[in-house]
Amino acid sequence: MAAKQLQSDERERLLNRYVSALGRGDLDGVGAILKVAETDAELEREILKKNEAFATSQEIEEQLREYYGNPCDCAHPETCGRYHDPLTTRIVAVMNRDRTPEE
């Protein structure tokens, strides 16, 4: 019996759940979605793209830390009293925008 192909909205929902579970460190949730991806090549490709993007953002974050120290990721850099270079502030804002809040 052939595996049922997922619809694009189902894939999107599972991909969002994967990212959320990954961010929370929910290995059971990640594993369950990876199990589904074993039977859906498109979902697997999307997960691999997300994993590559996470790795790239972590590498950028590490390079920024090496150069600037730990960047402040507060919402009000003008009032917190810590140093904020413009590039780090923008990159941190973009990285935080892409993170899924914990449920």
Secondary structure by P-SEA (a helix, b strand, c coil): cccccccaaaaaaaaaaaaaaaaacaaaaaaaaaaaaaacaaaaaaaaaaaaaaaaaaaaaaaaaaaccccccccccccccccccaaaaaaaaaaaaaccccc
